[in-house]
């Protein structure tokens, strides 16, 4: 009986963790600021915050025909008034690209839903076409 209970608990935790990753409310928006410069913005709902001191990971992978010249992918921003350990908003990050093609953004961002009082890491895979 103990073995079954343990297996059931592990299954529930795995399923809830997977569904949280699939439904990540955190998204990226890439906006051109000049011919070769872009701003990578972190977009999230109003009732969410991004954890300040967390092992966030943002990787950008250029496809054929595209080259990353430079990228400042550190999260900085305004501290939340609800919880001091979270960003209320994140400043846009500078990315310089050369050429055209597909850009993949892979990220693991730690965020908190203030309404549900749940804090989890969200995995994000997003593709952008650079022309």
Sine and cosine of phi, psi and omega as CSV:
sin_phi,cos_phi,sin_psi,cos_psi,sin_omega,cos_omega
0.00,0.00,-0.66,0.76,0.01,-1.00
-0.89,0.45,-0.63,0.77,-0.01,-1.00
-0.89,0.45,-0.67,0.75,0.03,-1.00
-0.90,0.43,-0.69,0.72,0.00,-1.00
-0.88,0.47,-0.69,0.72,0.01,-1.00
-0.89,0.46,-0.70,0.71,0.01,-1.00
-0.90,0.44,-0.63,0.78,0.01,-1.00
-0.91,0.42,-0.67,0.74,0.01,-1.00
-0.90,0.44,-0.71,0.71,0.02,-1.00
-0.87,0.48,-0.68,0.73,0.00,-1.00
-0.88,0.48,-0.69,0.73,0.00,-1.00
-0.90,0.45,-0.69,0.72,0.01,-1.00
-0.89,0.45,-0.68,0.74,0.01,-1.00
-0.91,0.42,-0.69,0.72,-0.01,-1.00
-0.90,0.43,-0.70,0.71,0.00,-1.00
-0.92,0.40,-0.58,0.82,0.05,-1.00
-0.92,0.40,-0.65,0.76,0.01,-1.00
-0.92,0.38,-0.65,0.76,-0.02,-1.00
-0.93,0.37,-0.54,0.84,0.03,-1.00
-0.91,0.41,-0.63,0.78,0.01,-1.00
-0.93,0.38,-0.63,0.78,-0.03,-1.00
-0.92,0.39,-0.52,0.86,-0.10,-0.99
-0.96,-0.29,0.56,0.83,-0.03,-1.00
-0.86,0.50,0.82,-0.58,0.02,-1.00
-0.99,0.17,-0.08,1.00,-0.02,-1.00
-1.00,0.05,0.78,-0.62,0.01,-1.00
-0.73,-0.68,0.25,-0.97,0.08,-1.00
-0.92,-0.39,0.52,-0.86,0.11,-0.99
-0.76,-0.65,0.85,-0.53,-0.01,-1.00
-0.97,-0.22,0.88,-0.48,-0.01,-1.00
-0.86,-0.51,0.69,-0.72,0.03,-1.00
-0.97,0.23,0.78,-0.63,0.03,-1.00
-0.95,-0.30,-0.37,0.93,0.10,-0.99
-0.39,-0.92,0.04,-1.00,-0.07,-1.00
-0.79,0.61,-0.60,0.80,-0.02,-1.00
-0.87,-0.50,0.03,1.00,-0.03,-1.00
-0.94,-0.33,0.62,-0.79,0.00,-1.00
-0.74,-0.67,0.39,-0.92,0.12,-0.99
-0.92,-0.40,0.83,-0.55,0.05,-1.00
-0.99,-0.14,0.92,-0.39,-0.05,-1.00
-0.96,-0.27,0.63,-0.78,0.09,-1.00
-1.00,-0.09,0.85,-0.52,-0.04,-1.00
-0.93,-0.36,0.76,-0.65,0.05,-1.00
-0.51,-0.86,0.39,-0.92,0.02,-1.00
-0.88,0.47,0.34,-0.94,-0.07,-1.00
-0.88,0.48,-0.56,0.83,-0.06,-1.00
-1.00,0.03,0.33,0.94,0.00,-1.00
-0.87,-0.50,0.44,-0.90,0.11,-0.99
-0.72,-0.70,0.43,-0.90,0.03,-1.00
-0.98,-0.22,0.79,-0.61,-0.04,-1.00
-0.89,0.45,0.72,-0.70,-0.06,-1.00
-0.97,0.25,-0.80,0.60,-0.06,-1.00
-0.98,-0.20,0.99,0.16,-0.01,-1.00
-0.60,-0.80,0.39,-0.92,0.01,-1.00
-0.99,0.16,0.88,0.47,0.04,-1.00
-0.88,0.48,0.51,-0.86,0.04,-1.00
-0.67,-0.74,0.85,-0.53,0.07,-1.00
-0.79,-0.61,0.86,-0.50,0.03,-1.00
-0.85,-0.53,0.68,-0.74,0.09,-1.00
-0.87,-0.49,0.79,-0.61,-0.04,-1.00
-0.89,-0.45,0.91,-0.42,0.04,-1.00
-0.99,0.17,0.61,-0.79,0.08,-1.00
-1.00,0.07,-0.08,-1.00,0.03,-1.00
-0.84,0.55,0.71,-0.71,0.02,-1.00
1.00,0.03,-0.04,1.00,-0.03,-1.00
-0.82,-0.58,0.64,-0.76,-0.02,-1.00
-0.73,-0.68,0.71,-0.70,0.08,-1.00
-1.00,0.03,0.88,-0.47,0.02,-1.00
-0.99,0.14,-0.75,0.66,0.06,-1.00
-0.39,-0.92,0.41,-0.91,0.02,-1.00
-0.41,-0.91,0.83,-0.56,0.09,-1.00
-0.97,-0.23,0.99,-0.15,-0.15,-0.99
-0.96,-0.29,0.45,0.89,0.09,-1.00
-1.00,0.07,0.68,-0.73,0.02,-1.00
-0.99,0.12,0.80,-0.60,0.07,-1.00
-0.68,-0.74,0.44,-0.90,0.02,-1.00
0.12,-0.99,-0.20,-0.98,-0.04,-1.00
-1.00,0.10,0.74,-0.67,0.00,-1.00
-0.94,0.34,0.65,-0.76,0.00,-1.00
-0.93,0.36,0.60,-0.80,0.08,-1.00
-0.99,0.16,-0.35,0.94,0.01,-1.00
-0.98,0.19,-0.73,0.68,-0.01,-1.00
-0.67,-0.74,0.87,-0.50,-0.10,-0.99
-0.92,0.40,-0.31,0.95,-0.02,-1.00
-1.00,0.02,0.18,0.98,-0.01,-1.00
-0.80,-0.60,0.46,-0.89,0.15,-0.99
-1.00,0.10,0.70,-0.72,0.13,-0.99
-0.98,0.19,-0.68,0.73,0.09,-1.00
-0.70,-0.72,0.46,-0.89,0.01,-1.00
-0.92,-0.40,0.73,-0.68,0.01,-1.00
-0.93,0.37,0.55,-0.83,0.06,-1.00
-0.88,0.48,0.59,-0.81,-0.01,-1.00
-0.97,-0.23,0.68,-0.73,-0.02,-1.00
-0.98,0.20,0.75,-0.66,0.08,-1.00
-0.72,-0.70,0.79,-0.62,0.07,-1.00
-0.94,-0.35,0.79,-0.61,-0.04,-1.00
-0.82,-0.58,0.43,-0.90,0.06,-1.00
-0.75,-0.66,0.73,-0.68,0.03,-1.00
0.99,-0.11,-0.30,-0.95,0.02,-1.00
-0.63,-0.78,0.40,-0.92,-0.02,-1.00
0.50,-0.86,-0.31,-0.95,-0.05,-1.00
-0.99,-0.13,0.69,-0.73,0.04,-1.00
-0.89,-0.46,0.83,-0.56,0.06,-1.00
-0.98,-0.18,0.72,-0.69,0.05,-1.00
-0.91,-0.40,0.89,-0.46,0.06,-1.00
-0.93,-0.36,0.77,-0.64,-0.04,-1.00
-0.52,-0.85,0.44,-0.90,0.18,-0.98
-0.77,-0.64,0.94,-0.33,-0.08,-1.00
-0.88,-0.47,0.78,-0.63,0.01,-1.00
-1.00,-0.01,0.85,-0.53,-0.07,-1.00
-0.70,-0.71,0.22,-0.98,-0.02,-1.00
-0.75,-0.67,0.71,-0.70,0.14,-0.99
-1.00,-0.09,0.96,-0.29,-0.07,-1.00
-0.90,0.43,-0.57,0.82,-0.03,-1.00
-0.92,0.39,-0.64,0.77,-0.01,-1.00
-0.99,-0.11,-0.11,0.99,-0.02,-1.00
0.82,0.57,0.71,0.70,0.01,-1.00
-0.87,-0.50,0.76,-0.65,0.03,-1.00
-0.84,-0.54,0.86,-0.51,-0.07,-1.00
-0.58,-0.81,0.31,-0.95,0.13,-0.99
-1.00,0.10,0.69,-0.72,0.05,-1.00
-0.94,-0.34,0.77,-0.64,0.07,-1.00
-1.00,-0.07,0.72,-0.70,-0.05,-1.00
-0.79,-0.62,0.74,-0.67,0.16,-0.99
-0.77,-0.64,0.89,-0.45,-0.07,-1.00
-0.71,-0.71,0.62,-0.78,0.01,-1.00
-0.89,-0.46,0.68,-0.73,0.02,-1.00
-0.80,-0.60,0.61,-0.79,0.07,-1.00
-0.99,-0.16,0.84,-0.55,0.02,-1.00
-0.97,-0.24,0.82,-0.58,-0.02,-1.00
-0.87,-0.48,0.00,0.00,0.00,0.00
